[in-house]
């Protein structure tokens, strides 16, 4: 990942906290609930599951997007 991609992703999501919720993920990617949970369950976006709750680092969403751009 280049600095150009990293900087752009950081700017794109600057209004979100470092740890986001599933609702934040949906808003960031403009996707529905089922699509968001599928990304987490497939490990397309790195997260930690604690009980029924997902802990999602904002950086993992940025990585998901930049990896898609590079393909």
mmCIF file of the N, C-alpha and C atoms, coordinates in Angstrom:
data_MODEL
# 
_entry.id   MODEL 
# 
loop_
_atom_site.group_PDB 
_atom_site.id 
_atom_site.type_symbol 
_atom_site.label_atom_id 
_atom_site.label_alt_id 
_atom_site.label_comp_id 
_atom_site.label_asym_id 
_atom_site.label_entity_id 
_atom_site.label_seq_id 
_atom_site.pdbx_PDB_ins_code 
_atom_site.Cartn_x 
_atom_site.Cartn_y 
_atom_site.Cartn_z 
_atom_site.occupancy 
_atom_site.B_iso_or_equiv 
_atom_site.pdbx_formal_charge 
_atom_site.auth_seq_id 
_atom_site.auth_comp_id 
_atom_site.auth_asym_id 
_atom_site.auth_atom_id 
_atom_site.pdbx_PDB_model_num 
ATOM 1   N N  . UNK A 1 1  ? 0.846   -1.165  0.000  1.00 0.00 ? 1  UNK A N  1 
ATOM 2   C CA . UNK A 1 1  ? 0.000   0.000   0.000  1.00 0.00 ? 1  UNK A CA 1 
ATOM 3   C C  . UNK A 1 1  ? 0.893   1.230   0.000  1.00 0.00 ? 1  UNK A C  1 
ATOM 4   N N  . UNK A 1 2  ? 0.631   2.137   -0.911 1.00 0.00 ? 2  UNK A N  1 
ATOM 5   C CA . UNK A 1 2  ? 1.455   3.333   -1.000 1.00 0.00 ? 2  UNK A CA 1 
ATOM 6   C C  . UNK A 1 2  ? 0.950   4.403   -0.054 1.00 0.00 ? 2  UNK A C  1 
ATOM 7   N N  . UNK A 1 3  ? 1.796   5.377   0.189  1.00 0.00 ? 3  UNK A N  1 
ATOM 8   C CA . UNK A 1 3  ? 1.395   6.485   1.048  1.00 0.00 ? 3  UNK A CA 1 
ATOM 9   C C  . UNK A 1 3  ? 0.225   7.245   0.458  1.00 0.00 ? 3  UNK A C  1 
ATOM 10  N N  . UNK A 1 4  ? 0.170   7.318   -0.872 1.00 0.00 ? 4  UNK A N  1 
ATOM 11  C CA . UNK A 1 4  ? -0.931  8.011   -1.540 1.00 0.00 ? 4  UNK A CA 1 
ATOM 12  C C  . UNK A 1 4  ? -2.264  7.361   -1.182 1.00 0.00 ? 4  UNK A C  1 
ATOM 13  N N  . UNK A 1 5  ? -2.321  6.015   -1.253 1.00 0.00 ? 5  UNK A N  1 
ATOM 14  C CA . UNK A 1 5  ? -3.552  5.304   -0.904 1.00 0.00 ? 5  UNK A CA 1 
ATOM 15  C C  . UNK A 1 5  ? -3.865  5.432   0.581  1.00 0.00 ? 5  UNK A C  1 
ATOM 16  N N  . UNK A 1 6  ? -2.855  5.342   1.419  1.00 0.00 ? 6  UNK A N  1 
ATOM 17  C CA . UNK A 1 6  ? -3.051  5.437   2.863  1.00 0.00 ? 6  UNK A CA 1 
ATOM 18  C C  . UNK A 1 6  ? -3.600  6.807   3.235  1.00 0.00 ? 6  UNK A C  1 
ATOM 19  N N  . UNK A 1 7  ? -3.020  7.855   2.697  1.00 0.00 ? 7  UNK A N  1 
ATOM 20  C CA . UNK A 1 7  ? -3.459  9.206   3.009  1.00 0.00 ? 7  UNK A CA 1 
ATOM 21  C C  . UNK A 1 7  ? -4.877  9.463   2.552  1.00 0.00 ? 7  UNK A C  1 
ATOM 22  N N  . UNK A 1 8  ? -5.208  8.986   1.369  1.00 0.00 ? 8  UNK A N  1 
ATOM 23  C CA . UNK A 1 8  ? -6.553  9.183   0.838  1.00 0.00 ? 8  UNK A CA 1 
ATOM 24  C C  . UNK A 1 8  ? -7.579  8.446   1.692  1.00 0.00 ? 8  UNK A C  1 
ATOM 25  N N  . UNK A 1 9  ? -7.291  7.227   2.103  1.00 0.00 ? 9  UNK A N  1 
ATOM 26  C CA . UNK A 1 9  ? -8.212  6.457   2.934  1.00 0.00 ? 9  UNK A CA 1 
ATOM 27  C C  . UNK A 1 9  ? -8.404  7.112   4.285  1.00 0.00 ? 9  UNK A C  1 
ATOM 28  N N  . UNK A 1 10 ? -7.315  7.619   4.855  1.00 0.00 ? 10 UNK A N  1 
ATOM 29  C CA . UNK A 1 10 ? -7.410  8.277   6.160  1.00 0.00 ? 10 UNK A CA 1 
ATOM 30  C C  . UNK A 1 10 ? -8.276  9.525   6.051  1.00 0.00 ? 10 UNK A C  1 
ATOM 31  N N  . UNK A 1 11 ? -8.134  10.252  4.982  1.00 0.00 ? 11 UNK A N  1 
ATOM 32  C CA . UNK A 1 11 ? -8.937  11.460  4.765  1.00 0.00 ? 11 UNK A CA 1 
ATOM 33  C C  . UNK A 1 11 ? -10.405 11.106  4.535  1.00 0.00 ? 11 UNK A C  1 
ATOM 34  N N  . UNK A 1 12 ? -10.637 10.033  3.809  1.00 0.00 ? 12 UNK A N  1 
ATOM 35  C CA . UNK A 1 12 ? -11.992 9.610   3.470  1.00 0.00 ? 12 UNK A CA 1 
ATOM 36  C C  . UNK A 1 12 ? -12.800 9.263   4.723  1.00 0.00 ? 12 UNK A C  1 
ATOM 37  N N  . UNK A 1 13 ? -12.168 8.681   5.730  1.00 0.00 ? 13 UNK A N  1 
ATOM 38  C CA . UNK A 1 13 ? -12.873 8.208   6.921  1.00 0.00 ? 13 UNK A CA 1 
ATOM 39  C C  . UNK A 1 13 ? -12.509 9.003   8.177  1.00 0.00 ? 13 UNK A C  1 
ATOM 40  N N  . UNK A 1 14 ? -12.073 10.232  8.019  1.00 0.00 ? 14 UNK A N  1 
ATOM 41  C CA . UNK A 1 14 ? -11.592 11.014  9.167  1.00 0.00 ? 14 UNK A CA 1 
ATOM 42  C C  . UNK A 1 14 ? -12.671 11.271  10.219 1.00 0.00 ? 14 UNK A C  1 
ATOM 43  N N  . UNK A 1 15 ? -13.935 11.241  9.845  1.00 0.00 ? 15 UNK A N  1 
ATOM 44  C CA . UNK A 1 15 ? -15.023 11.523  10.781 1.00 0.00 ? 15 UNK A CA 1 
ATOM 45  C C  . UNK A 1 15 ? -15.420 10.323  11.634 1.00 0.00 ? 15 UNK A C  1 
ATOM 46  N N  . UNK A 1 16 ? -14.821 9.178   11.371 1.00 0.00 ? 16 UNK A N  1 
ATOM 47  C CA . UNK A 1 16 ? -15.152 7.960   12.114 1.00 0.00 ? 16 UNK A CA 1 
ATOM 48  C C  . UNK A 1 16 ? -14.080 7.676   13.171 1.00 0.00 ? 16 UNK A C  1 
ATOM 49  N N  . UNK A 1 17 ? -14.471 7.052   14.286 1.00 0.00 ? 17 UNK A N  1 
ATOM 50  C CA . UNK A 1 17 ? -13.472 6.699   15.320 1.00 0.00 ? 17 UNK A CA 1 
ATOM 51  C C  . UNK A 1 17 ? -12.564 5.566   14.831 1.00 0.00 ? 17 UNK A C  1 
ATOM 52  N N  . UNK A 1 18 ? -11.488 5.305   15.549 1.00 0.00 ? 18 UNK A N  1 
ATOM 53  C CA . UNK A 1 18 ? -10.534 4.257   15.160 1.00 0.00 ? 18 UNK A CA 1 
ATOM 54  C C  . UNK A 1 18 ? -11.150 2.868   15.221 1.00 0.00 ? 18 UNK A C  1 
ATOM 55  N N  . UNK A 1 19 ? -12.094 2.661   16.115 1.00 0.00 ? 19 UNK A N  1 
ATOM 56  C CA . UNK A 1 19 ? -12.836 1.400   16.216 1.00 0.00 ? 19 UNK A CA 1 
ATOM 57  C C  . UNK A 1 19 ? -14.275 1.709   15.837 1.00 0.00 ? 19 UNK A C  1 
ATOM 58  N N  . UNK A 1 20 ? -14.782 1.003   14.834 1.00 0.00 ? 20 UNK A N  1 
ATOM 59  C CA . UNK A 1 20 ? -16.122 1.311   14.330 1.00 0.00 ? 20 UNK A CA 1 
ATOM 60  C C  . UNK A 1 20 ? -17.101 0.181   14.634 1.00 0.00 ? 20 UNK A C  1 
ATOM 61  N N  . UNK A 1 21 ? -18.375 0.488   14.492 1.00 0.00 ? 21 UNK A N  1 
ATOM 62  C CA . UNK A 1 21 ? -19.446 -0.482  14.695 1.00 0.00 ? 21 UNK A CA 1 
ATOM 63  C C  . UNK A 1 21 ? -19.926 -0.995  13.338 1.00 0.00 ? 21 UNK A C  1 
ATOM 64  N N  . UNK A 1 22 ? -20.780 -1.980  13.376 1.00 0.00 ? 22 UNK A N  1 
ATOM 65  C CA . UNK A 1 22 ? -21.357 -2.507  12.138 1.00 0.00 ? 22 UNK A CA 1 
ATOM 66  C C  . UNK A 1 22 ? -22.162 -1.425  11.422 1.00 0.00 ? 22 UNK A C  1 
ATOM 67  N N  . UNK A 1 23 ? -22.803 -0.565  12.181 1.00 0.00 ? 23 UNK A N  1 
ATOM 68  C CA . UNK A 1 23 ? -23.578 0.537   11.587 1.00 0.00 ? 23 UNK A CA 1 
ATOM 69  C C  . UNK A 1 23 ? -22.645 1.519   10.881 1.00 0.00 ? 23 UNK A C  1 
ATOM 70  N N  . UNK A 1 24 ? -21.497 1.814   11.499 1.00 0.00 ? 24 UNK A N  1 
ATOM 71  C CA . UNK A 1 24 ? -20.498 2.670   10.855 1.00 0.00 ? 24 UNK A CA 1 
ATOM 72  C C  . UNK A 1 24 ? -20.002 2.028   9.569  1.00 0.00 ? 24 UNK A C  1 
ATOM 73  N N  . UNK A 1 25 ? -19.741 0.728   9.601  1.00 0.00 ? 25 UNK A N  1 
ATOM 74  C CA . UNK A 1 25 ? -19.266 0.008   8.421  1.00 0.00 ? 25 UNK A CA 1 
ATOM 75  C C  . UNK A 1 25 ? -20.264 0.130   7.279  1.00 0.00 ? 25 UNK A C  1 
ATOM 76  N N  . UNK A 1 26 ? -21.531 -0.033  7.602  1.00 0.00 ? 26 UNK A N  1 
ATOM 77  C CA . UNK A 1 26 ? -22.571 0.096   6.583  1.00 0.00 ? 26 UNK A CA 1 
ATOM 78  C C  . UNK A 1 26 ? -22.553 1.496   5.961  1.00 0.00 ? 26 UNK A C  1 
ATOM 79  N N  . UNK A 1 27 ? -22.424 2.510   6.800  1.00 0.00 ? 27 UNK A N  1 
ATOM 80  C CA . UNK A 1 27 ? -22.408 3.886   6.303  1.00 0.00 ? 27 UNK A CA 1 
ATOM 81  C C  . UNK A 1 27 ? -21.153 4.171   5.479  1.00 0.00 ? 27 UNK A C  1 
ATOM 82  N N  . UNK A 1 28 ? -20.016 3.672   5.932  1.00 0.00 ? 28 UNK A N  1 
ATOM 83  C CA . UNK A 1 28 ? -18.749 3.921   5.240  1.00 0.00 ? 28 UNK A CA 1 
ATOM 84  C C  . UNK A 1 28 ? -18.747 3.335   3.839  1.00 0.00 ? 28 UNK A C  1 
ATOM 85  N N  . UNK A 1 29 ? -19.316 2.142   3.698  1.00 0.00 ? 29 UNK A N  1 
ATOM 86  C CA . UNK A 1 29 ? -19.290 1.445   2.418  1.00 0.00 ? 29 UNK A CA 1 
ATOM 87  C C  . UNK A 1 29 ? -20.597 1.557   1.639  1.00 0.00 ? 29 UNK A C  1 
ATOM 88  N N  . UNK A 1 30 ? -21.582 2.215   2.240  1.00 0.00 ? 30 UNK A N  1 
ATOM 89  C CA . UNK A 1 30 ? -22.900 2.371   1.600  1.00 0.00 ? 30 UNK A CA 1 
ATOM 90  C C  . UNK A 1 30 ? -23.483 1.011   1.228  1.00 0.00 ? 30 UNK A C  1 
ATOM 91  N N  . UNK A 1 31 ? -23.495 0.114   2.218  1.00 0.00 ? 31 UNK A N  1 
ATOM 92  C CA . UNK A 1 31 ? -24.011 -1.237  2.009  1.00 0.00 ? 31 UNK A CA 1 
ATOM 93  C C  . UNK A 1 31 ? -25.039 -1.558  3.092  1.00 0.00 ? 31 UNK A C  1 
ATOM 94  N N  . UNK A 1 32 ? -25.769 -2.615  2.872  1.00 0.00 ? 32 UNK A N  1 
ATOM 95  C CA . UNK A 1 32 ? -26.772 -3.048  3.831  1.00 0.00 ? 32 UNK A CA 1 
ATOM 96  C C  . UNK A 1 32 ? -26.193 -3.909  4.936  1.00 0.00 ? 32 UNK A C  1 
ATOM 97  N N  . UNK A 1 33 ? -27.057 -4.251  5.860  1.00 0.00 ? 33 UNK A N  1 
ATOM 98  C CA . UNK A 1 33 ? -26.652 -5.027  7.034  1.00 0.00 ? 33 UNK A CA 1 
ATOM 99  C C  . UNK A 1 33 ? -26.118 -6.404  6.655  1.00 0.00 ? 33 UNK A C  1 
ATOM 100 N N  . UNK A 1 34 ? -26.830 -7.117  5.786  1.00 0.00 ? 34 UNK A N  1 
ATOM 101 C CA . UNK A 1 34 ? -26.398 -8.465  5.403  1.00 0.00 ? 34 UNK A CA 1 
ATOM 102 C C  . UNK A 1 34 ? -25.050 -8.443  4.701  1.00 0.00 ? 34 UNK A C  1 
ATOM 103 N N  . UNK A 1 35 ? -24.845 -7.471  3.822  1.00 0.00 ? 35 UNK A N  1 
ATOM 104 C CA . UNK A 1 35 ? -23.562 -7.367  3.113  1.00 0.00 ? 35 UNK A CA 1 
ATOM 105 C C  . UNK A 1 35 ? -22.428 -7.063  4.086  1.00 0.00 ? 35 UNK A C  1 
ATOM 106 N N  . UNK A 1 36 ? -22.699 -6.218  5.071  1.00 0.00 ? 36 UNK A N  1 
ATOM 107 C CA . UNK A 1 36 ? -21.675 -5.876  6.068  1.00 0.00 ? 36 UNK A CA 1 
ATOM 108 C C  . UNK A 1 36 ? -21.281 -7.108  6.885  1.00 0.00 ? 36 UNK A C  1 
ATOM 109 N N  . UNK A 1 37 ? -22.271 -7.851  7.357  1.00 0.00 ? 37 UNK A N  1 
ATOM 110 C CA . UNK A 1 37 ? -21.961 -9.056  8.134  1.00 0.00 ? 37 UNK A CA 1 
ATOM 111 C C  . UNK A 1 37 ? -21.240 -10.097 7.279  1.00 0.00 ? 37 UNK A C  1 
ATOM 112 N N  . UNK A 1 38 ? -21.579 -10.197 6.007  1.00 0.00 ? 38 UNK A N  1 
ATOM 113 C CA . UNK A 1 38 ? -20.908 -11.159 5.121  1.00 0.00 ? 38 UNK A CA 1 
ATOM 114 C C  . UNK A 1 38 ? -19.429 -10.809 4.974  1.00 0.00 ? 38 UNK A C  1 
ATOM 115 N N  . UNK A 1 39 ? -19.099 -9.519  4.831  1.00 0.00 ? 39 UNK A N  1 
ATOM 116 C CA . UNK A 1 39 ? -17.696 -9.097  4.735  1.00 0.00 ? 39 UNK A CA 1 
ATOM 117 C C  . UNK A 1 39 ? -16.912 -9.471  5.988  1.00 0.00 ? 39 UNK A C  1 
ATOM 118 N N  . UNK A 1 40 ? -17.560 -9.348  7.134  1.00 0.00 ? 40 UNK A N  1 
ATOM 119 C CA . UNK A 1 40 ? -16.894 -9.693  8.385  1.00 0.00 ? 40 UNK A CA 1 
ATOM 120 C C  . UNK A 1 40 ? -16.746 -11.204 8.541  1.00 0.00 ? 40 UNK A C  1 
ATOM 121 N N  . UNK A 1 41 ? -17.785 -11.941 8.197  1.00 0.00 ? 41 UNK A N  1 
ATOM 122 C CA . UNK A 1 41 ? -17.746 -13.395 8.339  1.00 0.00 ? 41 UNK A CA 1 
ATOM 123 C C  . UNK A 1 41 ? -16.769 -14.034 7.362  1.00 0.00 ? 41 UNK A C  1 
ATOM 124 N N  . UNK A 1 42 ? -16.602 -13.436 6.187  1.00 0.00 ? 42 UNK A N  1 
ATOM 125 C CA . UNK A 1 42 ? -15.659 -13.947 5.182  1.00 0.00 ? 42 UNK A CA 1 
ATOM 126 C C  . UNK A 1 42 ? -14.225 -13.498 5.455  1.00 0.00 ? 42 UNK A C  1 
ATOM 127 N N  . UNK A 1 43 ? -14.030 -12.697 6.490  1.00 0.00 ? 43 UNK A N  1 
ATOM 128 C CA . UNK A 1 43 ? -12.729 -12.097 6.814  1.00 0.00 ? 43 UNK A CA 1 
ATOM 129 C C  . UNK A 1 43 ? -12.202 -11.193 5.707  1.00 0.00 ? 43 UNK A C  1 
ATOM 130 N N  . UNK A 1 44 ? -13.101 -10.652 4.899  1.00 0.00 ? 44 UNK A N  1 
ATOM 131 C CA . UNK A 1 44 ? -12.705 -9.660  3.905  1.00 0.00 ? 44 UNK A CA 1 
ATOM 132 C C  . UNK A 1 44 ? -12.290 -8.375  4.598  1.00 0.00 ? 44 UNK A C  1 
ATOM 133 N N  . UNK A 1 45 ? -12.942 -8.095  5.716  1.00 0.00 ? 45 UNK A N  1 
ATOM 134 C CA . UNK A 1 45 ? -12.586 -6.975  6.579  1.00 0.00 ? 45 UNK A CA 1 
ATOM 135 C C  . UNK A 1 45 ? -12.223 -7.576  7.931  1.00 0.00 ? 45 UNK A C  1 
ATOM 136 N N  . UNK A 1 46 ? -11.024 -7.272  8.393  1.00 0.00 ? 46 UNK A N  1 
ATOM 137 C CA . UNK A 1 46 ? -10.517 -7.835  9.642  1.00 0.00 ? 46 UNK A CA 1 
ATOM 138 C C  . UNK A 1 46 ? -11.312 -7.280  10.819 1.00 0.00 ? 46 UNK A C  1 
ATOM 139 N N  . UNK A 1 47 ? -11.726 -8.176  11.698 1.00 0.00 ? 47 UNK A N  1 
ATOM 140 C CA . UNK A 1 47 ? -12.462 -7.760  12.893 1.00 0.00 ? 47 UNK A CA 1 
ATOM 141 C C  . UNK A 1 47 ? -12.234 -8.781  13.998 1.00 0.00 ? 47 UNK A C  1 
ATOM 142 N N  . UNK A 1 48 ? -12.651 -8.409  15.187 1.00 0.00 ? 48 UNK A N  1 
ATOM 143 C CA . UNK A 1 48 ? -12.590 -9.308  16.338 1.00 0.00 ? 48 UNK A CA 1 
ATOM 144 C C  . UNK A 1 48 ? -14.015 -9.455  16.839 1.00 0.00 ? 48 UNK A C  1 
ATOM 145 N N  . UNK A 1 49 ? -14.413 -10.671 17.090 1.00 0.00 ? 49 UNK A N  1 
ATOM 146 C CA . UNK A 1 49 ? -15.757 -10.898 17.600 1.00 0.00 ? 49 UNK A CA 1 
ATOM 147 C C  . UNK A 1 49 ? -15.685 -11.148 19.103 1.00 0.00 ? 49 UNK A C  1 
ATOM 148 N N  . UNK A 1 50 ? -16.444 -10.366 19.847 1.00 0.00 ? 50 UNK A N  1 
ATOM 149 C CA . UNK A 1 50 ? -16.534 -10.499 21.293 1.00 0.00 ? 50 UNK A CA 1 
ATOM 150 C C  . UNK A 1 50 ? -18.003 -10.739 21.605 1.00 0.00 ? 50 UNK A C  1 
ATOM 151 N N  . UNK A 1 51 ? -18.317 -11.988 21.934 1.00 0.00 ? 51 UNK A N  1 
ATOM 152 C CA . UNK A 1 51 ? -19.721 -12.345 22.135 1.00 0.00 ? 51 UNK A CA 1 
ATOM 153 C C  . UNK A 1 51 ? -20.467 -12.194 20.820 1.00 0.00 ? 51 UNK A C  1 
ATOM 154 N N  . UNK A 1 52 ? -21.494 -11.379 20.823 1.00 0.00 ? 52 UNK A N  1 
ATOM 155 C CA . UNK A 1 52 ? -22.264 -11.129 19.603 1.00 0.00 ? 52 UNK A CA 1 
ATOM 156 C C  . UNK A 1 52 ? -21.832 -9.861  18.891 1.00 0.00 ? 52 UNK A C  1 
ATOM 157 N N  . UNK A 1 53 ? -20.861 -9.158  19.447 1.00 0.00 ? 53 UNK A N  1 
ATOM 158 C CA . UNK A 1 53 ? -20.447 -7.863  18.928 1.00 0.00 ? 53 UNK A CA 1 
ATOM 159 C C  . UNK A 1 53 ? -19.144 -7.967  18.140 1.00 0.00 ? 53 UNK A C  1 
ATOM 160 N N  . UNK A 1 54 ? -19.064 -7.214  17.048 1.00 0.00 ? 54 UNK A N  1 
ATOM 161 C CA . UNK A 1 54 ? -17.837 -7.133  16.264 1.00 0.00 ? 54 UNK A CA 1 
ATOM 162 C C  . UNK A 1 54 ? -17.092 -5.857  16.609 1.00 0.00 ? 54 UNK A C  1 
ATOM 163 N N  . UNK A 1 55 ? -15.781 -5.982  16.777 1.00 0.00 ? 55 UNK A N  1 
ATOM 164 C CA . UNK A 1 55 ? -14.900 -4.829  16.958 1.00 0.00 ? 55 UNK A CA 1 
ATOM 165 C C  . UNK A 1 55 ? -14.123 -4.699  15.657 1.00 0.00 ? 55 UNK A C  1 
ATOM 166 N N  . UNK A 1 56 ? -14.318 -3.578  14.981 1.00 0.00 ? 56 UNK A N  1 
ATOM 167 C CA . UNK A 1 56 ? -13.774 -3.401  13.634 1.00 0.00 ? 56 UNK A CA 1 
ATOM 168 C C  . UNK A 1 56 ? -12.822 -2.206  13.624 1.00 0.00 ? 56 UNK A C  1 
ATOM 169 N N  . UNK A 1 57 ? -11.538 -2.431  13.357 1.00 0.00 ? 57 UNK A N  1 
ATOM 170 C CA . UNK A 1 57 ? -10.618 -1.299  13.230 1.00 0.00 ? 57 UNK A CA 1 
ATOM 171 C C  . UNK A 1 57 ? -10.900 -0.537  11.931 1.00 0.00 ? 57 UNK A C  1 
ATOM 172 N N  . UNK A 1 58 ? -10.950 0.772   12.028 1.00 0.00 ? 58 UNK A N  1 
ATOM 173 C CA . UNK A 1 58 ? -11.178 1.598   10.843 1.00 0.00 ? 58 UNK A CA 1 
ATOM 174 C C  . UNK A 1 58 ? -10.111 1.316   9.785  1.00 0.00 ? 58 UNK A C  1 
ATOM 175 N N  . UNK A 1 59 ? -8.899  1.032   10.211 1.00 0.00 ? 59 UNK A N  1 
ATOM 176 C CA . UNK A 1 59 ? -7.801  0.759   9.278  1.00 0.00 ? 59 UNK A CA 1 
ATOM 177 C C  . UNK A 1 59 ? -8.085  -0.468  8.417  1.00 0.00 ? 59 UNK A C  1 
ATOM 178 N N  . UNK A 1 60 ? -8.824  -1.449  8.956  1.00 0.00 ? 60 UNK A N  1 
ATOM 179 C CA . UNK A 1 60 ? -9.117  -2.642  8.163  1.00 0.00 ? 60 UNK A CA 1 
ATOM 180 C C  . UNK A 1 60 ? -10.097 -2.330  7.033  1.00 0.00 ? 60 UNK A C  1 
ATOM 181 N N  . UNK A 1 61 ? -10.965 -1.361  7.233  1.00 0.00 ? 61 UNK A N  1 
ATOM 182 C CA . UNK A 1 61 ? -11.883 -0.941  6.166  1.00 0.00 ? 61 UNK A CA 1 
ATOM 183 C C  . UNK A 1 61 ? -11.089 -0.219  5.083  1.00 0.00 ? 61 UNK A C  1 
ATOM 184 N N  . UNK A 1 62 ? -10.179 0.655   5.496  1.00 0.00 ? 62 UNK A N  1 
ATOM 185 C CA . UNK A 1 62 ? -9.331  1.357   4.538  1.00 0.00 ? 62 UNK A CA 1 
ATOM 186 C C  . UNK A 1 62 ? -8.481  0.377   3.746  1.00 0.00 ? 62 UNK A C  1 
ATOM 187 N N  . UNK A 1 63 ? -7.950  -0.647  4.401  1.00 0.00 ? 63 UNK A N  1 
ATOM 188 C CA . UNK A 1 63 ? -7.157  -1.666  3.706  1.00 0.00 ? 63 UNK A CA 1 
ATOM 189 C C  . UNK A 1 63 ? -8.004  -2.443  2.706  1.00 0.00 ? 63 UNK A C  1 
ATOM 190 N N  . UNK A 1 64 ? -9.209  -2.778  3.094  1.00 0.00 ? 64 UNK A N  1 
ATOM 191 C CA . UNK A 1 64 ? -10.136 -3.481  2.202  1.00 0.00 ? 64 UNK A CA 1 
ATOM 192 C C  . UNK A 1 64 ? -10.369 -2.687  0.927  1.00 0.00 ? 64 UNK A C  1 
ATOM 193 N N  . UNK A 1 65 ? -10.558 -1.395  1.066  1.00 0.00 ? 65 UNK A N  1 
ATOM 194 C CA . UNK A 1 65 ? -10.801 -0.554  -0.108 1.00 0.00 ? 65 UNK A CA 1 
ATOM 195 C C  . UNK A 1 65 ? -9.554  -0.409  -0.960 1.00 0.00 ? 65 UNK A C  1 
ATOM 196 N N  . UNK A 1 66 ? -8.405  -0.151  -0.345 1.00 0.00 ? 66 UNK A N  1 
ATOM 197 C CA . UNK A 1 66 ? -7.191  0.048   -1.136 1.00 0.00 ? 66 UNK A CA 1 
ATOM 198 C C  . UNK A 1 66 ? -6.743  -1.236  -1.824 1.00 0.00 ? 66 UNK A C  1 
ATOM 199 N N  . UNK A 1 67 ? -6.983  -2.404  -1.197 1.00 0.00 ? 67 UNK A N  1 
ATOM 200 C CA . UNK A 1 67 ? -6.668  -3.670  -1.852 1.00 0.00 ? 67 UNK A CA 1 
ATOM 201 C C  . UNK A 1 67 ? -7.552  -3.859  -3.074 1.00 0.00 ? 67 UNK A C  1 
ATOM 202 N N  . UNK A 1 68 ? -8.807  -3.474  -2.979 1.00 0.00 ? 68 UNK A N  1 
ATOM 203 C CA . UNK A 1 68 ? -9.720  -3.565  -4.114 1.00 0.00 ? 68 UNK A CA 1 
ATOM 204 C C  . UNK A 1 68 ? -9.327  -2.641  -5.241 1.00 0.00 ? 68 UNK A C  1 
ATOM 205 N N  . UNK A 1 69 ? -8.799  -1.469  -4.915 1.00 0.00 ? 69 UNK A N  1 
ATOM 206 C CA . UNK A 1 69 ? -8.363  -0.499  -5.909 1.00 0.00 ? 69 UNK A CA 1 
ATOM 207 C C  . UNK A 1 69 ? -7.134  -1.008  -6.644 1.00 0.00 ? 69 UNK A C  1 
ATOM 208 N N  . UNK A 1 70 ? -6.259  -1.705  -5.925 1.00 0.00 ? 70 UNK A N  1 
ATOM 209 C CA . UNK A 1 70 ? -5.006  -2.171  -6.518 1.00 0.00 ? 70 UNK A CA 1 
ATOM 210 C C  . UNK A 1 70 ? -5.203  -3.375  -7.428 1.00 0.00 ? 70 UNK A C  1 
ATOM 211 N N  . UNK A 1 71 ? -6.330  -4.078  -7.300 1.00 0.00 ? 71 UNK A N  1 
ATOM 212 C CA . UNK A 1 71 ? -6.556  -5.286  -8.121 1.00 0.00 ? 71 UNK A CA 1 
ATOM 213 C C  . UNK A 1 71 ? -6.865  -4.951  -9.546 1.00 0.00 ? 71 UNK A C  1 
# 
